[in-house]
């Protein structure tokens, strides 16, 4: 998960304008998303029961035991409790870090070093020179509201002008640093792109080695399909389809919600998607109880799935495909899938890879016949690595878009402030 927020100082010299306390929080959100993506690339999902998603899963299961009933109303209650709790948690933690008027003599109300300081636009020590006109480190810094009084500073009235600064034009307060860290941790906790790629790579290695037992044992890490009777090519198709669908669920969707709604959006989305995986599938037990989780997941993934499809089409040349052909398959076949969202991702990947997806699937003894997506041949083992490569490219593009969107939304809000 992740924490971070804003910067504020009084404009004091020349034509410098007062800095809005709402500038850094949004910058912290954008930087935090970028750092979270980097953390996922390095650490992926640790196999631990202490992982935040695993902890949430146990809590959701406990709530289910208390609320379960074979009707939709109880399912709505289950979703409301679980998703509401995670949204409230994210909002509360993010709010607690936001910058608010500080108390006299305590750091944190303005900035870590007082004047723009190390990260500001006025130089390493601020606009008045090495010592400045007000005190050792600055006006509002670590040493209190006024610092150690020095009448004019060692170097004169205005001192030695400093360089432009290290980070940016406004500086970042303790709250801004906190929000960045919070957002980075939350983004890392909810992303699954690196683990998804590793699972795909494992399936490819097992099938290339003709180890069907290992591949069948591993497939449940990717999807709920019964792998017991699947051939190598059928395992390859299941893997490609799962990578396509989960590129949206595990990467693009959380990035979208993080850019738009920050930490509350990240946690709420992961709660929604986890509940869909737990109770949103069709079975005798969850046909009615899981209805709310499945429908809410459809809503949460509606836009991200279409972004995923569009990016897969644009990036098709990276796997030897044609953007025009991929887009044609997406337009024609994207709506044929039973899911309003999965079909967009799978059709785009099918068109980009030049393969045909869909067909007969078995889930816990229940047979489903999915419509065919794409015009090419059936997927082969070698197509798994291509699908992983395409998914990673989509992930990077989505991360860039999310960071840009968060930054742009912040600038827009600052102007409107």
N, C-alpha and C positions, 0 to 999 in steps of 0.2 A: 504494500500500500504506500501512501505517500503524503507529505506535508509541506506547506509553503505560503508566504504572502508578502506584501507590499513595501513601499518606500515613501518617506515623507520628510520634507524639510521646509523651512521657511526660506523664500527667496530674499536675499539680503543685500546683494551688491549690484551696482550698475543697473542694467535693464533686465536682470534675471527675474523671471516670473515665479510666483509660488508654485510648488510642485504638488499636484493632486495626489492624495494618498491612495488613489485607485489606479495609479499607473503600474506599479510593480507587481501587484497581485496577478494581473493578467499576464504580464511578462513571466512571472513565476510559473503560471500554469503552462505556458508554451515551453519554457525551458524544462519544466518537470516532466512533461510528456516525452520530450526528446531523451532525457536521461533515463526514463523508465524503459523506453525502447532499447536503449543501450544495455541496461541491466538485464533485460530479457535475453538479449543476444549473448551475453556473457554467462549468465547463471541459469537461464531457462526456468523450468518449474522443479524445485527440489522435491524429491520423493520423500515427503515427510508429512506425518499427520498434523504437524503444526502449521502447514501452509494455510494462509488465510481462507482459501477456497475450501480446503478440507474441513477446517473448523466450521465454516458456514454450513457445509453439507451436513455435518453432525447436528448442528443446531436446527436446521430445517427438518431433518428426520425426526428430531425430538418433538418439534411443533406438530409434525404430521401425525405422530402417535397420539397426540392429545386431541387433534381436530378432525382426524379422518372420518369421513362418512361418504357413502356412495351417492353423492349429489354435488351439483355445481356450486351451491352456496357455500358449502364447507371448503371447497377448493378455492373459492374467491377469498375466504377468510385466511386460509393458509398463505396464499400469495400476498395478501395485504399485510399480514404480520411480518413475514420474512423480508419482503422487499421494502416495506415501510421502515423496518428496523435498520436495514443497511443504508437506506437513503438518509434517515435521521442521523445515523452515526457519522456518515461522511459530511453532512451539513454541519453537525455540531463541532467536529474536529476542525473543519476548514474555518468555521466562524471563530473558533477560539484562537486561531492564529492570525486572523485579520487584524490589521493595525487599527487601534483605537486611541483616543487621547490618553497619554501616559500620566503617570503620577510624578510629582516633583521629586527630583533627585534620583529617579530610577531610569536606567537605560531602556531602550526599546520603543519609546514613544515616537522618536524621530528617526534616528539611524544609528547604526552600530558605532560610528565614530563621530557623530555630530554633524558637522558640515559635510559636503559631498564626499570628502575623505577619499579613501583608496579607490572607490569605484565611481567617483563622480566626474563631473566635467571640468572641475576647476583645478585639478592637480592633486598630488598625493596628500597634501595637508589642507587644501581648501583655498578659498579665494583671497585670503589675506596674507599669504606667505607661510614661511616655515612654522612660525609660532602663532601668527595671526593676532587679531586685536582683542580677542576675548579669553583666551586661555590655552593651556598646553595642547590638548587634542582637538578642542572645538567647542562650539556653543552648547550642544546637547549630548555630548558623548558619554563615555563610560564613567567619567569622573564627576558627573552631576550636571546640573542645569547651566552652570557658568564656567566650569573648569577651574584651573588655578589662575587667578587674575594676573595679567601682564598688560601694562597700559598700552603699549604700542608694538610690542614684538621686538625681537633682537635685531631684525634687519630694517626696521623703519616702519613708517606709517602703513604702507601697503605690502611690504615684504617682497618675496620673490615669487612671481607667478609660476604656478605649477604646470605640468603637462595636462593633456586633455583628460586623462584618466584611463583606467584599465579596462572597465567593462562597458560602460555605456553612458548615455546622456543624462540619466537621472539618478543613478545609484540604486542600491538595493538595501532595504532595511532588514532588521532581524526577522520581522514578519514575512518579508519577501523571501528570504532564505528558507524560512520554515515552510512556507507554502510550496516552494520548489521541491523541497525534500519530501513533503507529504505527497504531492502529485507524482513524483518519481516512484515512490514506494507503491502507491496505489496502482499506477500504470503497470509496473513490473508484476504486481500480484495478479492482475486480471488478464494480462496478455498470455497467449499460449503459442505464439508463432514459432519460436525456436524449438519447443518440444514437438510441435506438429511436424516440422521438417525432419527432426531426428527420428520420429516414428516412421515417417515415410521412407527415410533412408534405411532404417532397419528392415522394413518389409522388402525393399529392393534387394538388399544383400541376402536375405534369407531365400528369396525366390531365385535369385541368380545362382545360389548354391544348391538349388533343388531341394531345399529343406522345407517341405510343406508343413511339417509338424510345427516348426518354429514360427512360420508365417501365420498358421491358423491360430496358434496360441496368442500371437501378438495382435491380431486384427481387432479384438475387443477393445484395445486401447484407443482405436480410432472410431469405431461405430458399433452399433448394437446388432449387427447382422450375425446370423448363425454361420460360423466359418467351417463347420465340421465336414461338409461335403463339397467345399469349393475347390476347384482346380486352380492351377497357377494363374491362368488368365482371368478367372473369376475373382481371385484374390487381388490381382492387379487392378481390375475394374473397381472393386470395392474401395481400394486404397485411393485411387485417383478421385473417385466421387467424394470420399470423405475429406481429402485434402482440399478439394474445391469448396465444399460446403463450409468447412471449418476455417478456411481463410477469412471468411466473413465473420463467423461466430467468435473465433478466438483472437482475431487481430483487428480487422477493419471496424467492426461494430464498437468494441470498447474504445478505440481511438476516436471515433466520431462522437460518442457520448462524453468522453473526457474533454474533447475540444469545446463542446457546447456547454457542458454542465459541470466540469471540473471533477473533484473528488466524489461528490454525491452522484454524479452521472456514471462514473467508473464503477462504483460499488453497486449502484442500483442495477446497472446492466448485467454485471457478473452474477448478481443474485437472480435476476430474471432468467438468464441463460442456464444457470445451474439448476434452477427449479424445473425448467423445461426438460433438461436431461434426466432429472430424477423422477418426475411424475407426469411430464407432458406427452409421453409416448402412449400409443394405443395398446391397451390391455384391458382385461376384465376389471382389474382393480382400479385403474386410472381413467377409464373411458369418460367418466363424469367428473371425478375429483380433480383430474389433471387438466380439464378443459381450460380453466382460467390461465394456468401457467403457459400452456401451448399458445393460446391466443395473444397473451401479452408478449411472448417471445416473438410472435409474428410481427406485431406492431413495432417492437424495439429494433428488429432487424430489417424492416422494410427498406429504409433508405440505405443502410450500409450494404445490403446485398446487391443493390443496384450500382452502388459505387464500385463494389468488388467486380461485378460483371463488366462494367465499363473499363476499369483498369486492366483487367485480363485481356480485353480486346486490344487496347492500346499497346500493351506489352507483348502481344503475340509473337512479334518477330524474334524475341529472345529465345523462343523455343521452336523456331522454324515455321511459325504460323503467319497468317495474314490477318491484319486488323479488319479488313473488309469482310473476309469470310467469317471470322469470329463474330463480328457484329451481326452479320446476316443470320447466323445460327442462333445467337442470343435473341434477336427480334422474333424469329420464327418459333423457336422451341422453348424459350424461357418461361412461358406461361403454361406449358403442358404438364409440368411437374405437380404432384399433389400439394407440395408446399409452395406458398406464394413467394418464398425467398430462395430456397435451395435450388430451384430450377434455374434461376438467373445465374447463379454461380456455376452450376454444373454445365449449363448450356454454353456459357462463355468459355470455360475451360475446354469443353469438347471441341468447340470451333477453333480455339487457339492451338490445341494439340493435334487437330485433325483426326480425332477418334470418335467413336460412337459410345455413348453412355446410356444407362438405363437397362431395363430388362427384369428378369425374375430375381426377387430377393426373398430370403426367409428370415423372419424375426420371431424367435422363441416359438417355433412351430407354425407360425402364421405366414402364409405365402402372399406376397404382393407383387403385382406386375406393373413395373414403372414404364412410362412411355419412353421411347427412344429419343435421345437428344444428340444431334450431330449427324453428319453424313459419312464419316470415315470408317475405318476398320475398327474391330474390337481392340480395346487396350491390351498392350503386352507389358511384360515386366519392365522393359526399357522405358516405358512411358511414365513410370513412377518417378524416376529421377527428373524427367522433364516437368512433371507437374509440381514437384518440390521447387524446382528452379523458378517456375512461373509464380508460385505462391510467394516465394521470398521476394521477388521483384514487386509484386502487388503490395506486400507488407511494407516495404521501404517507401514506395510511392504514397501509400496511405499515411504513413508516419509523417512524411513531408507535408502532405496536405493538412493533417491534423495540427501540426505545429504552426503552419502558416495561418490556418483558420483561427486558432486560439490567439495568436498575436494580433491578427486583423480585428477580431471581435473586441479585443482589449483596446486597441486604438480607437475604434468606433465609440466605445463606451466612454473613453476618456474625453473625446471631443464633445460628447453629449452631456458630460458632467457639468 
